[in-house]
Amino acid sequence: MAGAQPTLQDVMSALGVISGRLTAVEQKLQCLDNMDQRMAKMEKDIKTLWLDLDERVKKG
């Protein structure tokens, strides 16, 4: 049947697939957020080390 309407079962199945995909995307975004936080901390640590090194060079 070319113009048949999808059944509720078809709609629920499609929504389940969409929900699964959204969950996967949310997990990937969470990983990216965690990575962003780690990079920000690492940048802060590098700046601190750089300033400490610069002070030691100026004293020495």
Rosetta constraint file for C-alpha pairs under 8 A:
AtomPair CA 6 CA 10 HARMONIC 5.75 0.50
AtomPair CA 6 CA 11 HARMONIC 6.63 0.50
AtomPair CA 7 CA 11 HARMONIC 6.39 0.50
AtomPair CA 8 CA 12 HARMONIC 6.03 0.50
AtomPair CA 9 CA 13 HARMONIC 6.03 0.50
AtomPair CA 10 CA 14 HARMONIC 6.21 0.50
AtomPair CA 11 CA 15 HARMONIC 6.14 0.50
AtomPair CA 12 CA 16 HARMONIC 6.11 0.50
AtomPair CA 13 CA 17 HARMONIC 6.42 0.50
AtomPair CA 14 CA 18 HARMONIC 6.25 0.50
AtomPair CA 15 CA 19 HARMONIC 5.99 0.50
AtomPair CA 16 CA 20 HARMONIC 6.20 0.50
AtomPair CA 17 CA 21 HARMONIC 6.32 0.50
AtomPair CA 18 CA 22 HARMONIC 6.16 0.50
AtomPair CA 19 CA 23 HARMONIC 6.17 0.50
AtomPair CA 20 CA 24 HARMONIC 6.34 0.50
AtomPair CA 21 CA 25 HARMONIC 6.27 0.50
AtomPair CA 22 CA 26 HARMONIC 6.11 0.50
AtomPair CA 23 CA 27 HARMONIC 6.25 0.50
AtomPair CA 24 CA 28 HARMONIC 6.33 0.50
AtomPair CA 25 CA 29 HARMONIC 6.15 0.50
AtomPair CA 26 CA 30 HARMONIC 6.12 0.50
AtomPair CA 27 CA 31 HARMONIC 6.31 0.50
AtomPair CA 28 CA 32 HARMONIC 6.30 0.50
AtomPair CA 29 CA 33 HARMONIC 6.12 0.50
AtomPair CA 30 CA 34 HARMONIC 6.20 0.50
AtomPair CA 31 CA 35 HARMONIC 6.15 0.50
AtomPair CA 32 CA 36 HARMONIC 6.06 0.50
AtomPair CA 33 CA 37 HARMONIC 6.29 0.50
AtomPair CA 34 CA 38 HARMONIC 6.27 0.50
AtomPair CA 35 CA 39 HARMONIC 6.12 0.50
AtomPair CA 36 CA 40 HARMONIC 6.19 0.50
AtomPair CA 37 CA 41 HARMONIC 6.31 0.50
AtomPair CA 38 CA 42 HARMONIC 6.11 0.50
AtomPair CA 39 CA 43 HARMONIC 6.06 0.50
AtomPair CA 40 CA 44 HARMONIC 6.25 0.50
AtomPair CA 41 CA 45 HARMONIC 6.18 0.50
AtomPair CA 42 CA 46 HARMONIC 6.10 0.50
AtomPair CA 43 CA 47 HARMONIC 6.17 0.50
AtomPair CA 44 CA 48 HARMONIC 6.25 0.50
AtomPair CA 45 CA 49 HARMONIC 6.18 0.50
AtomPair CA 46 CA 50 HARMONIC 5.99 0.50
AtomPair CA 47 CA 51 HARMONIC 6.15 0.50
AtomPair CA 48 CA 52 HARMONIC 6.22 0.50
AtomPair CA 49 CA 53 HARMONIC 6.07 0.50
AtomPair CA 50 CA 54 HARMONIC 6.05 0.50
AtomPair CA 51 CA 55 HARMONIC 6.19 0.50
AtomPair CA 52 CA 56 HARMONIC 6.32 0.50
AtomPair CA 53 CA 57 HARMONIC 6.21 0.50
AtomPair CA 54 CA 58 HARMONIC 6.25 0.50
AtomPair CA 55 CA 59 HARMONIC 6.22 0.50
AtomPair CA 56 CA 60 HARMONIC 5.92 0.50
